[in-house]
Amino acid sequence: MGMLLVVAAMLRVWRLGALGLEVDEGIQGLTVQGWLRTGLPLLPSGLVYQRAVPFSGLQAISAWAFGLDEFALRLPAALLGVAAVAVTFATARALFGHRVAWVAAVFIALSAWELELSRYARFYTAFQVAWGLAFLCLFRALAQGRGRYWWGFAAAAIAAISVHELSVLLATYLLLPLFDRHASWRLRAVALAAVIPLGILWIGARRLVAPFIAGLAPPHGLETLTAEAPARGFGGFPIMRLPGFAPAAEMVSERPVTAGVILLVSIVAAALIALWRGSGDRRTIILPLVALAFGAAHLFAAAGLAILVHVVWFGTSLRSFGSRVLLPVYAALGLLLALWAAILSGQLDGDLKSLTLALFGFPNLLQHFFYWFVLGWPVFLIVTVIGGIVMFDRFLRTGDRSMLYLLGGIIGPVTVASAYHSFFESRYVFHLYPLLAILFAWSLTRGAEAIAGSLGMAHRSRLVLAAVATMGFIASADVGSRTWAPLVRTHASPRDPMRSVISWRAYAGFHQDHQAPSRFVDANASDGDRVAVVATLHQLAVYAFYLGRIDVSLATAEDADHHRLRNGRIVERTTGSEVVFDPEELVQAPEGGTTWLLADEILLSNDVEVLPAQVRSDAREIAGEATYRGRDGVTFVRRFP
């Protein structure tokens, strides 16, 4: 294991600081500057950066030891990426033994996606490690009855809460004993009771700890604009994204006959469910009826999940999906799907994507989870889905808790997260990737065992497993040539938009160069000159890190929640730079001085609509010919006059 960790470390650290900061690395750089200068995660604007404070503290320690540069900022994420390999090994070994553990650990060590985010100066590997430790400890405590691991779960949960908001989804793991038919009611009660302190910790981190840290900062003189804050529920929990019922309401009022047909289909199916229940236990018809109700409301993904839960509780094998109590559900859901598809297709003018999301978009597993893996990891997804089906059948037959916890550990958090508003970014399912890798490794191991048995090579099963794992790794498109890509990348090298640290396609395919233009301005600007920037909010922080100051930046009214008032002027909340909305104001030269404009061609093009069309057109005309161009061929500097 030691050699594997050394290899993982070399892959994550080699040329770690070769490329300039990008995307949200800028805000980490500004935060670390604040740590070193004031002892607080203080931004140039005067506000405290409250996200992942322990992680930015680690970055500050790294910067204190090695100097504040790209390498030091990325080193904590890289080392935690190495720790993720060890956590994956330990988790897989606890679940399925050494063979699966080795396959999973090697996969994570060589994974291009793991390397990408391990070489990115943000807290995603920290969250992945904390999440993985929480899962492992909870499995030990709940499934194996080792009570002392509750303390490990508590520590890991606190670490996860301090790093990322998605830590609230750890509560889904406390529900897993409810699906374990062999679990005692005492165990179920203990697990459910643990949801309360977990929720208190999560709320406290946001309502008490974060404001306390913010209160330590000196007065900043910033006033909030009148922009509405994002809607939040009790205790700061997000509000669920309710499905759109407008089509159903419109159908009832405008198409009463069709509404009557849907109601009739539902009633007939419900009657058949009640008549055909196999065991006579009324509990066995509750979830089929729930699935039917979801289908009547055109929520077919939710209907499928209700059927899945029914089989988990009452099934004995995959054949349970064909039980008599479910047959009327399938027939009714088929008719309802056809009816709703016809109705919504007309309302949506045949837009296939919108129709699919209307029918299967709640919970939105399609965009939140499957979209990324279909486009980026199709073979990996196929293997894990097939392996997951086989594992699910074995769980139903044997009641193996390892299988329940692994499958539930993947499906539960993804399903719950998909029921809320969120940005659809691949990195927001990154914390679950080690669990997916364990399922992938289990599938390869079982496949290798089957192949070895059929070929009469059981005595050489390790050799067969090595061959199958190697082919599986390469076919996954995450290990192989892609493994080396992050290590040798330049600012002009293409990169995979699915595994990128940013999924916005305009910028996902290459590593943007803010560093060289900023250094050009820093080397040529005088004290009385003015630095102006046209950039997205995350790019603005990168420019500010390298330049040390930004005097003015171009913005839109849509960014109002990122703006503050200071002495009657609008400023950006991270960098403290003055905000203007007219490109003409942006490039006004100070008396006797020069204005240096930094921007990039993508943001000013017609392909990206961050800025209004007229503003983009005016900015392009004003920018004219570049005085200096970055190594990516996209960023540029223009001097005025």
C-alpha positions as CSV (number, residue, x, y, z in Angstrom):
1,M,0.0,0.0,0.0
2,G,2.9,2.3,0.7
3,M,4.2,2.1,-2.8
4,L,0.7,2.9,-4.2
5,L,0.5,6.0,-2.0
6,V,3.9,7.1,-3.2
7,V,2.8,6.7,-6.9
8,A,-0.4,8.6,-6.1
9,A,1.5,11.4,-4.4
10,M,4.0,11.7,-7.4
11,L,1.1,12.0,-9.8
12,R,-0.6,14.7,-7.8
13,V,2.5,16.8,-6.9
14,W,4.6,16.7,-10.1
15,R,4.5,20.1,-11.8
16,L,1.8,21.0,-9.4
17,G,2.5,24.8,-9.6
18,A,3.4,24.9,-13.3
19,L,0.2,26.6,-14.4
20,G,-1.4,29.7,-13.1
21,L,-4.5,29.8,-10.9
22,E,-7.9,29.4,-12.5
23,V,-11.6,29.4,-11.7
24,D,-12.2,29.5,-7.9
25,E,-8.6,29.1,-7.0
26,G,-8.4,32.9,-7.1
27,I,-10.6,33.3,-4.1
28,Q,-8.5,30.7,-2.2
29,G,-5.4,32.7,-3.0
30,L,-7.0,35.9,-1.7
31,T,-8.2,34.2,1.4
32,V,-4.7,32.8,2.1
33,Q,-3.3,36.3,1.6
34,G,-5.7,37.4,4.3
35,W,-4.7,34.6,6.7
36,L,-1.0,35.5,6.3
37,R,-1.6,39.2,6.6
38,T,-4.2,39.4,9.4
39,G,-4.6,35.9,10.9
40,L,-8.1,35.7,9.5
41,P,-9.5,34.4,6.1
42,L,-10.0,38.1,5.2
43,L,-10.7,39.1,1.6
44,P,-9.5,42.4,0.0
45,S,-13.0,43.8,0.3
46,G,-12.9,43.4,4.1
47,L,-15.3,40.5,4.2
48,V,-14.4,37.2,5.8
49,Y,-14.5,34.1,3.5
50,Q,-16.5,31.7,5.5
51,R,-16.4,28.6,3.3
52,A,-14.1,25.7,4.3
53,V,-12.2,27.7,6.8
54,P,-10.1,24.7,8.0
55,F,-9.0,24.0,4.5
56,S,-8.0,27.6,3.7
57,G,-6.1,27.4,7.0
58,L,-4.2,24.4,5.8
59,Q,-3.4,26.4,2.6
60,A,-2.1,29.3,4.8
61,I,0.2,26.9,6.6
62,S,1.4,25.5,3.3
63,A,2.0,29.1,2.0
64,W,3.8,30.0,5.2
65,A,6.1,27.0,4.8
66,F,6.7,27.2,1.0
67,G,5.8,30.7,0.0
68,L,2.5,32.0,-1.4
69,D,2.4,30.5,-4.9
70,E,0.4,28.0,-7.0
71,F,2.3,25.0,-5.6
72,A,1.6,25.9,-1.9
73,L,-2.0,26.7,-2.6
74,R,-2.6,23.3,-4.3
75,L,-0.5,21.1,-2.0
76,P,-3.2,20.5,0.7
77,A,-5.7,19.4,-2.0
78,A,-3.0,17.1,-3.5
79,L,-2.1,15.5,-0.2
80,L,-5.8,15.0,0.6
81,G,-6.2,13.4,-2.8
82,V,-3.5,10.8,-1.7
83,A,-5.4,10.3,1.5
84,A,-8.5,9.5,-0.6
85,V,-6.7,6.5,-2.0
86,A,-6.1,5.2,1.5
87,V,-9.7,5.8,2.6
88,T,-11.0,4.0,-0.5
89,F,-8.8,1.0,0.2
90,A,-9.9,0.9,3.9
91,T,-13.6,1.2,2.9
92,A,-13.5,-1.4,0.2
93,R,-11.6,-3.8,2.4
94,A,-14.2,-3.4,5.2
95,L,-17.0,-4.0,2.7
96,F,-15.7,-6.7,0.4
97,G,-12.1,-7.8,1.3
98,H,-8.6,-7.2,0.0
99,R,-9.1,-8.0,-3.7
100,V,-11.8,-5.4,-4.3
101,A,-9.9,-3.0,-2.1
102,W,-6.7,-3.2,-4.2
103,V,-8.6,-2.8,-7.5
104,A,-10.6,0.2,-6.2
105,A,-7.5,1.9,-4.6
106,V,-5.4,1.5,-7.8
107,F,-8.2,3.0,-9.8
108,I,-8.6,6.0,-7.6
109,A,-4.8,6.5,-7.5
110,L,-4.6,6.6,-11.3
111,S,-8.0,8.3,-12.0
112,A,-7.7,11.3,-14.2
113,W,-10.7,12.9,-12.5
114,E,-9.1,12.4,-9.1
115,L,-5.9,13.9,-10.4
116,E,-7.7,16.9,-11.8
117,L,-9.4,17.9,-8.5
118,S,-6.3,16.9,-6.5
119,R,-4.3,19.4,-8.5
120,Y,-7.0,22.2,-7.9
121,A,-6.6,24.5,-5.0
122,R,-10.1,24.0,-3.7
123,F,-11.6,21.8,-1.0
124,Y,-13.2,19.0,-3.0
125,T,-10.6,16.3,-2.0
126,A,-10.9,17.4,1.6
127,F,-14.7,16.9,1.4
128,Q,-14.2,13.6,-0.4
129,V,-11.9,12.3,2.4
130,A,-14.2,13.5,5.2
131,W,-17.2,12.0,3.5
132,G,-15.5,8.7,2.9
133,L,-14.4,8.4,6.5
134,A,-17.9,9.3,7.7
135,F,-19.3,6.5,5.5
136,L,-16.7,4.0,6.7
137,C,-17.2,4.7,10.4
138,L,-21.0,4.6,10.1
139,F,-20.8,1.3,8.3
140,R,-18.6,-0.1,11.1
141,A,-21.0,1.3,13.7
142,L,-24.3,0.4,12.2
143,A,-23.7,-2.7,10.0
144,Q,-20.9,-4.3,12.1
145,G,-22.0,-3.2,15.6
146,R,-18.7,-1.5,16.5
147,G,-20.0,1.2,18.8
148,R,-16.7,3.1,19.2
149,Y,-16.9,4.1,15.5
150,W,-19.6,6.5,16.4
151,W,-16.9,8.8,17.6
152,G,-15.1,8.5,14.3
153,F,-18.3,9.3,12.5
154,A,-18.9,12.4,14.6
155,A,-15.3,13.6,13.9
156,A,-15.6,13.0,10.2
157,A,-19.0,14.6,10.0
158,I,-17.7,17.7,11.8
159,A,-14.9,17.8,9.3
160,A,-17.3,17.4,6.3
161,I,-19.6,20.1,7.7
162,S,-16.7,22.5,8.1
163,V,-15.8,22.0,4.4
164,H,-19.0,21.8,2.3
165,E,-22.7,22.3,2.5
166,L,-23.5,18.9,0.9
167,S,-22.4,17.4,4.2
168,V,-26.0,17.6,5.2
169,L,-26.6,14.6,3.0
170,L,-24.7,12.4,5.4
171,A,-28.1,12.2,7.1
172,T,-29.2,9.9,4.3
173,Y,-26.8,7.3,5.7
174,L,-28.5,7.3,9.0
175,L,-31.7,6.1,7.2
176,L,-30.0,3.0,5.8
177,P,-31.0,0.7,8.8
178,L,-34.6,1.3,7.8
179,F,-34.0,-0.7,4.7
180,D,-32.1,-3.4,6.5
181,R,-34.7,-6.1,7.2
182,H,-32.4,-7.8,9.8
183,A,-31.7,-4.6,11.7
184,S,-33.2,-4.3,15.2
185,W,-35.7,-1.6,16.1
186,R,-33.2,-0.3,18.6
187,L,-30.5,0.1,15.9
188,R,-33.0,1.9,13.7
189,A,-34.0,4.2,16.6
190,V,-30.4,5.0,17.4
191,A,-29.6,5.8,13.8
192,L,-32.7,8.0,13.4
193,A,-31.9,9.8,16.7
194,A,-28.4,10.6,15.4
195,V,-30.0,12.8,12.6
196,I,-30.8,15.4,15.3
197,P,-27.3,16.1,16.5
198,L,-26.0,16.0,12.9
199,G,-28.6,18.6,12.0
200,I,-27.7,20.7,15.0
201,L,-24.0,20.6,14.0
202,W,-24.8,21.6,10.5
203,I,-27.1,24.5,11.5
204,G,-24.6,25.6,14.2
205,A,-21.7,25.8,11.7
206,R,-23.7,28.2,9.6
207,R,-25.6,30.2,12.3
208,L,-23.0,30.4,15.0
209,V,-19.5,29.5,13.9
210,A,-19.4,31.4,10.6
211,P,-20.9,34.6,12.0
212,F,-18.5,34.4,14.9
213,I,-15.5,34.2,12.6
214,A,-16.9,37.1,10.5
215,G,-17.4,39.1,13.7
216,L,-13.6,38.9,14.4
217,A,-12.9,41.0,11.3
218,P,-12.4,44.8,11.6
219,P,-15.2,47.1,10.3
220,H,-15.3,47.0,6.5
221,G,-17.8,49.7,5.7
222,L,-19.8,47.6,3.3
223,E,-23.5,47.8,3.0
224,T,-25.8,45.2,1.4
225,L,-27.7,46.2,-1.7
226,T,-31.4,45.6,-1.9
227,A,-31.0,42.4,-3.9
228,E,-33.0,39.5,-2.4
229,A,-31.1,36.8,-0.6
230,P,-31.4,33.3,-1.8
231,A,-34.5,31.6,-0.3
232,R,-33.7,29.3,2.6
233,G,-35.7,27.1,4.9
234,F,-35.6,26.5,8.6
235,G,-32.0,26.6,10.0
236,G,-30.5,27.5,6.6
237,F,-31.5,24.3,5.0
238,P,-32.3,24.6,1.3
239,I,-35.9,24.6,0.1
240,M,-36.9,21.7,-2.0
241,R,-37.4,22.2,-5.7
242,L,-41.0,21.3,-6.1
243,P,-42.0,19.7,-9.4
244,G,-43.9,21.7,-11.9
245,F,-47.6,21.0,-11.5
246,A,-48.8,23.7,-14.0
247,P,-49.3,21.2,-16.8
248,A,-51.5,19.1,-14.6
249,A,-53.6,22.1,-13.5
250,E,-53.9,23.3,-17.0
251,M,-55.0,19.8,-18.2
252,V,-57.7,19.6,-15.5
253,S,-59.1,23.0,-16.6
254,E,-58.7,22.7,-20.3
255,R,-58.8,18.9,-21.0
256,P,-61.3,17.5,-18.5
257,V,-61.8,14.3,-20.6
258,T,-58.0,13.6,-20.5
259,A,-57.9,14.3,-16.8
260,G,-60.8,11.8,-16.4
261,V,-58.9,9.2,-18.3
262,I,-55.9,9.6,-16.1
263,L,-58.1,9.4,-13.0
264,L,-59.9,6.3,-14.4
265,V,-56.6,4.5,-15.2
266,S,-55.3,5.3,-11.7
267,I,-58.5,4.0,-10.0
268,V,-58.6,0.8,-11.9
269,A,-54.9,0.2,-11.3
270,A,-55.3,0.9,-7.6
271,A,-58.2,-1.5,-7.4
272,L,-56.1,-4.2,-9.0
273,I,-53.2,-3.5,-6.7
274,A,-55.5,-4.0,-3.7
275,L,-57.0,-7.2,-5.1
276,W,-53.7,-8.8,-6.3
277,R,-51.5,-8.2,-3.3
278,G,-49.7,-11.5,-2.9
279,S,-49.1,-11.7,0.9
280,G,-52.3,-10.2,2.2
281,D,-50.2,-7.7,4.2
282,R,-51.6,-4.3,3.5
283,R,-48.2,-2.7,3.9
284,T,-47.2,-4.3,0.7
285,I,-49.6,-2.1,-1.3
286,I,-48.6,1.3,0.1
287,L,-45.5,2.0,-2.1
288,P,-47.2,0.6,-5.3
289,L,-50.0,3.1,-4.7
290,V,-47.5,5.9,-4.1
291,A,-45.8,5.0,-7.4
292,L,-49.2,5.1,-9.1
293,A,-49.9,8.6,-7.6
294,F,-46.5,9.8,-8.8
295,G,-47.3,8.5,-12.3
296,A,-50.6,10.3,-12.3
297,A,-48.8,13.5,-11.5
298,H,-46.2,12.8,-14.3
299,L,-43.4,12.3,-11.8
300,F,-42.1,9.0,-13.3
301,A,-38.6,9.1,-11.8
302,A,-40.2,9.4,-8.4
303,A,-42.6,6.5,-9.3
304,G,-39.6,4.4,-10.2
305,L,-37.9,5.1,-6.9
306,A,-41.0,4.2,-5.0
307,I,-41.1,0.8,-6.8
308,L,-37.4,0.3,-5.9
309,V,-38.0,1.0,-2.2
310,H,-40.9,-1.5,-2.3
311,V,-38.6,-4.2,-3.7
312,V,-35.9,-3.4,-1.1
313,W,-38.4,-3.9,1.7
314,F,-40.4,-6.8,0.4
315,G,-38.4,-8.4,-2.4
316,T,-36.4,-11.6,-2.3
317,S,-34.6,-11.4,-5.7
318,L,-34.9,-9.4,-8.9
319,R,-37.9,-11.5,-9.8
320,S,-39.8,-9.5,-7.1
321,F,-40.0,-6.7,-9.7
322,G,-42.5,-9.0,-11.5
323,S,-44.7,-9.6,-8.5
324,R,-48.4,-9.6,-9.0
325,V,-48.9,-6.5,-6.9
326,L,-46.6,-4.5,-9.2
327,L,-48.1,-5.7,-12.6
328,P,-51.0,-3.3,-12.5
329,V,-48.6,-0.5,-11.6
330,Y,-46.5,-1.1,-14.7
331,A,-49.5,-1.3,-16.9
332,A,-50.9,2.0,-15.5
333,L,-47.6,3.8,-15.6
334,G,-47.1,2.8,-19.2
335,L,-50.5,4.2,-20.1
336,L,-50.0,7.3,-18.0
337,L,-46.5,7.9,-19.6
338,A,-48.0,7.7,-23.1
339,L,-50.8,10.1,-22.1
340,W,-48.5,12.6,-20.4
341,A,-45.9,12.4,-23.2
342,A,-48.6,13.3,-25.8
343,I,-50.0,16.1,-23.6
344,L,-46.6,17.7,-22.7
345,S,-45.1,17.2,-26.2
346,G,-47.8,19.5,-27.5
347,Q,-47.2,22.1,-24.8
348,L,-43.4,22.0,-25.2
349,D,-43.5,22.0,-29.1
350,G,-41.8,18.6,-29.3
351,D,-38.7,19.7,-27.4
352,L,-37.3,16.3,-26.5
353,K,-35.0,17.6,-23.7
354,S,-37.7,19.6,-22.0
355,L,-40.2,16.7,-22.4
356,T,-37.7,14.2,-20.8
357,L,-37.1,16.6,-17.9
358,A,-40.9,17.2,-17.5
359,L,-41.5,13.4,-17.3
360,F,-38.4,12.3,-15.4
361,G,-36.9,15.5,-14.0
362,F,-38.0,15.1,-10.4
363,P,-35.8,14.1,-8.6
364,N,-33.5,15.4,-11.3
365,L,-31.1,12.5,-11.4
366,L,-30.8,13.0,-15.1
367,Q,-28.9,16.3,-14.9
368,H,-27.5,16.0,-11.5
369,F,-25.9,12.6,-11.9
370,F,-26.4,10.7,-15.2
371,Y,-25.6,13.5,-17.6
372,W,-22.0,13.7,-16.5
373,F,-21.3,10.0,-16.5
374,V,-23.1,9.3,-19.8
375,L,-20.9,11.9,-21.5
376,G,-17.7,11.4,-19.6
377,W,-17.6,7.9,-18.2
378,P,-20.1,5.8,-20.4
379,V,-18.3,2.4,-20.0
380,F,-17.7,3.0,-16.3
381,L,-21.4,3.9,-15.9
382,I,-22.5,0.8,-17.8
383,V,-20.3,-1.5,-15.7
384,T,-21.4,0.0,-12.4
385,V,-25.1,-0.1,-13.4
386,I,-24.9,-3.8,-14.4
387,G,-22.7,-4.5,-11.4
388,G,-25.2,-2.6,-9.2
389,I,-28.1,-4.7,-10.5
390,V,-26.2,-7.9,-9.8
391,M,-25.3,-6.7,-6.3
392,F,-28.9,-5.6,-5.6
393,D,-30.1,-9.2,-6.5
394,R,-27.5,-10.7,-4.2
395,F,-28.5,-8.3,-1.4
396,L,-32.2,-9.3,-1.8
397,R,-31.2,-13.0,-1.7
398,T,-28.7,-12.8,1.2
399,G,-29.4,-9.6,3.1
400,D,-25.7,-8.7,2.9
401,R,-25.4,-5.4,4.7
402,S,-22.2,-4.5,2.8
403,M,-24.1,-4.4,-0.4
404,L,-27.0,-2.5,1.1
405,Y,-24.7,0.2,2.5
406,L,-22.7,0.6,-0.7
407,L,-25.7,0.9,-3.0
408,G,-27.6,3.1,-0.5
409,G,-24.5,5.1,0.0
410,I,-24.6,6.1,-3.6
411,I,-28.3,6.2,-4.4
412,G,-29.5,8.0,-1.3
413,P,-27.4,11.2,-1.4
414,V,-27.7,11.6,-5.2
415,T,-31.5,11.2,-5.0
416,V,-32.0,13.6,-2.2
417,A,-29.6,16.2,-3.7
418,S,-31.5,15.9,-7.0
419,A,-34.7,17.1,-5.4
420,Y,-33.2,20.5,-4.7
421,H,-32.1,23.5,-6.7
422,S,-28.4,23.2,-7.5
423,F,-25.8,24.0,-10.0
424,F,-25.3,20.9,-12.3
425,E,-21.6,20.6,-11.9
426,S,-19.7,17.3,-12.2
427,R,-17.6,18.1,-9.1
428,Y,-20.7,18.1,-6.9
429,V,-20.8,14.3,-7.1
430,F,-17.1,14.0,-6.8
431,H,-17.3,13.0,-3.1
432,L,-19.2,9.8,-4.1
433,Y,-16.6,8.8,-6.7
434,P,-14.7,6.4,-4.4
435,L,-17.9,4.6,-3.6
436,L,-18.6,4.3,-7.3
437,A,-15.1,3.1,-7.8
438,I,-15.6,0.4,-5.2
439,L,-18.8,-0.8,-7.0
440,F,-16.7,-0.7,-10.3
441,A,-14.0,-2.8,-8.6
442,W,-16.5,-5.3,-7.2
443,S,-18.0,-5.7,-10.7
444,L,-14.6,-6.3,-12.2
445,T,-13.6,-8.7,-9.5
446,R,-16.8,-10.8,-9.8
447,G,-16.4,-10.8,-13.6
448,A,-12.8,-11.9,-13.3
449,E,-13.8,-14.7,-11.0
450,A,-16.5,-15.9,-13.4
451,I,-14.0,-15.8,-16.3
452,A,-11.4,-17.7,-14.3
453,G,-13.9,-20.3,-13.4
454,S,-15.2,-20.8,-16.9
455,L,-11.6,-21.1,-18.3
456,G,-10.5,-23.5,-15.5
457,M,-8.0,-21.0,-14.2
458,A,-9.3,-20.6,-10.7
459,H,-5.7,-21.3,-9.5
460,R,-4.6,-18.2,-11.4
461,S,-7.5,-16.0,-10.5
462,R,-5.1,-13.2,-9.4
463,L,-3.6,-13.1,-12.9
464,V,-7.1,-13.1,-14.5
465,L,-8.2,-10.3,-12.1
466,A,-5.1,-8.2,-13.0
467,A,-5.9,-8.6,-16.7
468,V,-9.6,-7.8,-16.3
469,A,-8.9,-4.8,-14.1
470,T,-6.3,-3.4,-16.5
471,M,-8.8,-3.7,-19.4
472,G,-11.6,-2.2,-17.3
473,F,-9.4,0.7,-16.2
474,I,-8.5,1.6,-19.8
475,A,-12.1,1.1,-21.0
476,S,-13.4,3.4,-18.3
477,A,-11.7,6.3,-20.0
478,D,-10.4,7.5,-16.6
479,V,-7.2,5.6,-16.5
480,G,-4.5,5.5,-19.2
481,S,-3.5,8.3,-21.4
482,R,-5.9,10.6,-19.5
483,T,-4.0,9.9,-16.3
484,W,-1.0,11.8,-17.6
485,A,-2.9,14.7,-19.2
486,P,-3.1,16.9,-16.1
487,L,0.6,16.5,-15.4
488,V,1.8,17.7,-18.8
489,R,-0.8,20.2,-19.6
490,T,0.0,23.7,-20.8
491,H,-2.3,26.7,-21.2
492,A,-2.8,25.7,-24.8
493,S,-3.5,22.0,-24.1
494,P,-7.1,20.8,-24.4
495,R,-8.7,19.1,-21.4
496,D,-11.8,16.9,-20.8
497,P,-14.8,19.2,-20.0
498,M,-16.4,16.4,-18.0
499,R,-13.4,16.0,-15.7
500,S,-12.6,19.7,-15.7
501,V,-12.8,21.8,-12.6
502,I,-15.3,23.9,-14.4
503,S,-18.1,22.5,-16.6
504,W,-19.0,25.7,-18.4
505,R,-18.0,24.6,-21.9
506,A,-16.8,28.0,-22.9
507,Y,-13.9,27.7,-20.5
508,A,-13.9,24.0,-19.6
509,G,-11.7,22.8,-22.5
510,F,-8.5,24.6,-21.6
511,H,-6.5,26.0,-18.7
512,Q,-7.0,29.8,-18.8
513,D,-4.0,32.1,-18.4
514,H,-4.7,35.0,-16.1
515,Q,-1.1,34.9,-14.7
516,A,0.9,36.2,-17.7
517,P,-1.4,39.2,-18.5
518,S,-1.4,40.1,-14.9
519,R,2.4,40.0,-14.6
520,F,2.7,42.0,-17.8
521,V,0.6,44.8,-16.3
522,D,2.4,44.5,-12.9
523,A,5.7,44.9,-14.7
524,N,4.6,47.9,-16.9
525,A,2.1,49.9,-14.8
526,S,3.0,52.9,-12.8
527,D,1.7,53.9,-9.4
528,G,-0.8,56.4,-10.8
529,D,-2.2,54.0,-13.4
530,R,-5.6,52.4,-13.3
531,V,-6.3,48.7,-13.6
532,A,-9.6,47.7,-15.2
533,V,-10.9,44.2,-15.7
534,V,-13.7,42.6,-17.6
535,A,-14.2,39.1,-16.1
536,T,-16.6,36.7,-14.5
537,L,-16.7,36.8,-10.7
538,H,-14.3,33.8,-10.3
539,Q,-11.9,35.2,-12.9
540,L,-11.9,38.6,-11.1
541,A,-10.5,37.0,-7.9
542,V,-7.7,35.4,-9.9
543,Y,-6.7,38.7,-11.5
544,A,-6.8,40.3,-8.1
545,F,-4.5,37.7,-6.6
546,Y,-1.9,38.3,-9.3
547,L,-2.3,42.0,-9.6
548,G,-2.6,42.9,-5.9
549,R,-5.4,45.4,-6.8
550,I,-8.2,46.0,-9.2
551,D,-9.5,49.5,-9.5
552,V,-12.6,49.0,-11.5
553,S,-14.5,46.1,-13.1
554,L,-17.3,45.7,-15.5
555,A,-20.5,44.0,-14.2
556,T,-24.2,43.5,-14.9
557,A,-27.2,44.2,-12.8
558,E,-27.7,40.4,-12.5
559,D,-24.6,40.2,-10.3
560,A,-26.2,42.5,-7.7
561,D,-26.0,39.8,-5.0
562,H,-22.2,40.0,-5.4
563,H,-22.2,43.8,-5.0
564,R,-21.9,46.0,-1.9
565,L,-22.0,49.7,-1.2
566,R,-19.0,51.6,0.2
567,N,-19.1,55.3,0.5
568,G,-21.9,55.5,-2.0
569,R,-20.1,53.5,-4.6
570,I,-20.9,50.0,-5.8
571,V,-18.0,47.6,-5.2
572,E,-17.5,43.8,-5.8
573,R,-17.8,41.9,-2.5
574,T,-14.7,39.8,-2.9
575,T,-12.0,42.1,-4.4
576,G,-13.5,45.4,-3.3
577,S,-13.0,46.8,-6.8
578,E,-15.4,49.6,-8.0
579,V,-18.1,48.3,-10.3
580,V,-19.3,50.1,-13.4
581,F,-21.9,49.0,-16.0
582,D,-20.7,51.0,-19.0
583,P,-17.5,50.0,-20.9
584,E,-16.8,53.7,-21.6
585,E,-16.5,54.3,-17.8
586,L,-14.2,51.2,-17.6
587,V,-11.4,52.6,-19.7
588,Q,-11.3,56.3,-18.7
589,A,-7.7,57.0,-18.1
590,P,-6.6,58.9,-14.9
591,E,-5.2,62.3,-15.4
592,G,-1.6,61.9,-16.5
593,G,-1.8,58.2,-16.2
594,T,-2.7,55.0,-18.1
595,T,-5.5,52.5,-17.9
596,W,-4.7,48.9,-18.3
597,L,-7.6,46.7,-19.4
598,L,-7.5,43.0,-18.8
599,A,-10.2,40.8,-20.4
600,D,-10.6,37.7,-22.6
601,E,-12.1,37.1,-26.0
602,I,-14.6,34.5,-24.9
603,L,-16.4,36.7,-22.5
604,L,-16.7,39.4,-25.1
605,S,-17.8,37.1,-27.9
606,N,-21.4,36.4,-29.0
607,D,-21.2,32.8,-27.8
608,V,-21.3,33.7,-24.1
609,E,-24.2,35.8,-22.7
610,V,-22.8,36.8,-19.3
611,L,-22.8,40.4,-20.4
612,P,-25.7,42.0,-22.4
613,A,-25.2,41.9,-26.2
614,Q,-24.8,45.6,-26.5
615,V,-22.3,45.8,-23.7
616,R,-20.3,43.0,-25.3
617,S,-20.3,44.8,-28.6
618,D,-19.2,48.1,-27.1
619,A,-16.5,46.4,-25.0
620,R,-15.1,44.6,-28.1
621,E,-15.0,47.9,-30.0
622,I,-13.3,49.7,-27.2
623,A,-10.8,46.9,-26.5
624,G,-9.6,46.9,-30.1
625,E,-6.2,45.4,-30.7
626,A,-4.5,43.7,-27.8
627,T,-1.3,45.2,-26.4
628,Y,-0.4,41.8,-24.9
629,R,-1.9,38.3,-25.3
630,G,-1.9,35.5,-22.8
631,R,-0.5,32.0,-23.4
632,D,-3.9,30.6,-23.9
633,G,-4.5,32.8,-26.9
634,V,-7.7,34.1,-25.2
635,T,-6.8,36.5,-22.4
636,F,-5.3,39.9,-23.4
637,V,-4.2,43.3,-22.1
638,R,-5.0,46.6,-23.8
639,R,-3.3,49.9,-22.8
640,F,-5.2,53.2,-22.8
641,P,-4.0,55.5,-24.2
